[in-house]
């Protein structure tokens, strides 16, 4: 259901003609191919071995494979996540020069530690990332990361340990933040993003309620 919704939203967006939208899938690729052909024929399907990619960076590598000149920016979105249409449109319009860009949301006090917390410096650049529950993080990282073409290409061509070890996006960003300070990480902060993951039964029930799905 979520793949169907995301495919429909992406097809409805006014994506520039020189931009590529790719869906990365494993065992579900055959079923998704039918949906893509019916709903979003302009979207390219990338098939990877096994059940699917080992994480967002693997998906990025598969999406950019054999692309001689990747787009100036590549947003990596999750297939098990709901993204409101207005937010997707904003991501397309947000400029990215030479730095990764994170989508952030204020973290409500008392709601538990965010999966990945973020702190910004006075200029609005990302200063720290972490998942330490002992620290109150004012912002939380949402499941959308914009990768600049030059940096993503260098990471993928290097065959680096982070990619081989299946690092998550935030782990790789954290390494860039601490080991290569020249890579400044930008941020887009939104309130009440409407983004939510569907990885539990209650979340699935809530998704069905929101989308008015039949039993």
ABEGO torsion letter per residue (X at the ends): XAAAAAAAAAAABBBBAABBBBBBBBAAAAAAAAAAAAABAABBBBBBBEAEBAEAAAAAAAAABGBABBBABBBBBBAABBBBAAAAAAAAABBBBABBBBBBBBBBBGAEBBABBBBBBAAGBBABBBABAABBBABBBBBBBBBBAAAAAAAAAAGBAAAAAGBBAAAAAAAAAAABAABBBBBBBBBGAGBBBBABAAAAAAAAAAAGBBX
